[in-house]
Amino acid sequence: MTIAELYQVYLAHPSVQTDTRKLKAGDIYFALKGGNFNGNHFALQALQLGAAYAVIDEDVDAQNNKLIKVDNVLETLQQLAKFHREQFKIPFIAITGSNGKTTTKELIHAVLSSTYKTYTTEGNLNNHIGVPLTILKIKQDAEMAMIEMGANHQKEIESYCVIAQPTHGIISNVGKAHLEGFGGAEGIKKGKGELYDFLRNNKGIAFAFDDYDYLHEMSKGIHEIIWYGTQHGAVAGNIKTSQPFLEVEINKGASFKTITTKLVGDYNLPNILCAVTIGKYFNVADEKIQSSLQNYTPSNSRSQLIEIGTNKIILDAYNANPSSMKAAIENFAHISATNKIVVLGGMMELGEDSISEHENLLNLISKYNFKSVLLVGGDFKKAHGSYMYFNNAEEAATYLKQQDFQHSYLLIKGSRSVQMEKILNAYKV
């Protein structure tokens, strides 16, 4: 079966699923394989659960005209998504970066969806499976599409661009994330820059933060660049306050002067400015831009402020790398409050730099007079110095519960695998 023929099947059943536990009647089931699973083994079960068809790449011990055999299920899924993408003549905005890309994506989606039918990546489905699944969820009524692209090695963003074919792109920043997979800082820059390479080669348009000098160098040769920043660009703005919520003062590019957000952290300034810039570029009314950003409430452990009893907790525990950790610690240090407690989880995928990067954070922490510092998991075990160390979040939560801190301000941050949100269990009644 050709991709064009499979696409006709998809049009008749425009819902794709790769997990039988989430399957709905009428879905097309794609039997993906991984290191610890083989979706082909569940193909017949998927049909029994109501799947319209099951796409497989291994022989299944049954004769069923609803089984579609291909050479490689993953490649077929990606090719089908590319074919679907090619049917649209709308803006496709891609975003990648070391930090803040999911928050920026959500802010942009909030702005654009106030005016246009906008489809975007759900959660962080931003990998080799998530990108095609996101595209295949885009319906014919789409006026805008926003695709998040995550990566931990070179050529990954390049492959996603082939599928998504972005017309516009954003690199939120380039920091120390996935050092191991990218092969160092320059490797990260090259890997993230693959989005710019695609835009450059296809007369695409980039939105870029003017204050980051490296983006000026990386973006040379791109057909059109829309800058935003603290001083220069189509939109310019600065931090008015971040005690604790970020309030942004807009100095250029919009009729409104302030945006009072529900985001914690001055490191969200570029994310806000990016969303304003894209809203202006696509002619979203100023009042809709402002209200969309002011009404956006973060979730999923990203830049959240949670109040439990007499304590305030900044939960920014969806992920962590040296750059985002540094920004979070410095932001927390500048908040006017007493009894500040830092609870940090280990950072992953840093390769041979891991211990030194953990030690760098401890050196940073030592500059501030925090009431208490708790370190959890990862290479903090080898680099915790004089600070308290716990093997996992559950142990740290037990300790915090025993201390019964009151009227305290906590920062909770760490890599996804450490599951730092479990620290909140210490404060549940």
Secondary structure, DSSP 8 states (H G I E B T S, - for coil): --HHHHHHHHHHS--EES-GGG--TT-EEE--EETTEEGGGGHHHHHHTT-SEEEESS--SS--TTEEE-S-HHHHHHHHHHHHHTT--S-EEEEE-SSSHHHHHHHHHHHHTTTS-EEE--TT--STTHHHHHHHT--TT-SEEEEE---SSTTHHHHHHHHH--SEEEE----SSSHHHHTSHHHHHHHHTHHHHHHHHTT-EEEEETT-HHHHHHTTT-SEEEEEESSSSSEEEEEEEESSEEEEEEEESSS--EEEEEEE-GGGHHHHHHHHHHHHHTT--HHHHHHHHHH----TTSSEEEEETTEEEEE--S---HHHHHHHHHHHHHS--SSEEEEEE---S-GGGHHHHHHHHHHHHTTS--SEEEEESTTHHHH-TTSEEESSHHHHHHHHHHHT--S-EEEEE--GGG-GGGGGGGG--
